């Protein structure tokens, strides 16, 4: 491993449990308006989506971000919270024009007994779906510049993708958060910061006006901008490496792209492989299968678009799928990433699976992410689409249809400030203390307060 290498040491995924199948969604919408049948059936064919996940009434981007970060901290072997120097959130679903989600996350983690140091930098990054990648690159560069091996950063992507109901975009909604541990001498993925390829332009392919909970999207045009930006950034990346597009593509052992819906990344890569490697569709499909590409796409088909976390969701499932196939041989494999953010910006970067990365991947339970799905009824889904506040009203019982999230939006004050509550839904009140202290023994003195919080909240 190169000295002063930087990159990602671990990944933790969180997606809400409520699931609605695309078939049911289409059936309901066509029942409302039969004229939509042809348009929605075409949207299903183009996108390849099978289902979407959506949040409970008391879940929002900060609470999901905190849940993912908490899971990362508790599951990453050897991670010491005192090493944390950067806490960053990438999102396009912000909740405040001033205060970053990262500040809310720091507060929630502290309330949960995590000894987060105050001597850290906390900030939020926004550029549509590219925000998480930009956050990772920022933190990686800062760690590299500092030249210290005893500091780390956590970058969390958290988003809720919502579109107008009865539109073709509705089948590409989704929600979720991904937490990434960024460090020097990373345990999972080394990133090459010297050969990043870029393409940025001013576009209106996708945007969400201030005050709107739903995004505006020009579907076909956005796909066109994605494809063009991908090629431009890829060629920029090749120039910086000093190799031809053919050489770069053939050298990539693993490929992962931002995937807002299941089929888009495949469409883009088939086009690129045809242009620079001369592969037909069947040959391109085989090329991608060898590189584990479809493991990530199939996960998106069941979860939906999680915006800034999409690239890292596909990366995790791609690595997990390949690890099941080839085991420790995954170590040392080269990776080609592409991250797109509407509006627009594209980053193409390369990396390498780190030595001993198989130890990290082996600890993951990606199947649990899929098993966590709970079939939601239509009333629950409609309640989410109509909810403008992302918080349950006093008489709302929807959230009790599933398990209680670890962190929850408890109220929005009259002045607009958001407050959050913490509980561990996996623990009974009398076992909460042992669960907390086993995770962070140095904070045992705080466990009694956490138990009291749990008991009060569980009432």
Secondary structure, DSSP 8 states (H G I E B T S, - for coil): --TT-EEEEEEEEE--SEEEEHHHHHHHHHHH-GGGHHHHHHHHHHH---EEEE--TT--HHHHHHHHHHHHHHHSTT--GGGEEEEEEE-SS-S-SSS-HHHHHHHHHHHTT----SSSEEEEE-SGGGHHHHHHHHHHHHHHHHT-SS-EEEEEEEEEE---TTSGGGGG-EEEEEEEEEEES-SSEEE-TTS-EEEE----SEE--TT-SS-EE-HHHHHHHHHHHHHHHHHHHHHHHTS-HHHHHHH-SEEEE--SSTTHHHHHHHHHHHHHH---HHHHHHHHHHTTHHHHHHHHHHH---GGGHHHHHHHHHHHHHHHHHGGGGTT-EEEEEEEETTTEEEEEEEEE-TTHHHHHHH--HHHHHHT-EE--HHHHHHHHH-SSSS--TT--GGGGS---SEEEEEE-TTS-EEEEE--TTS-GGGHHHHHHHH-GGGGGGHHHHHHHHHHHH-
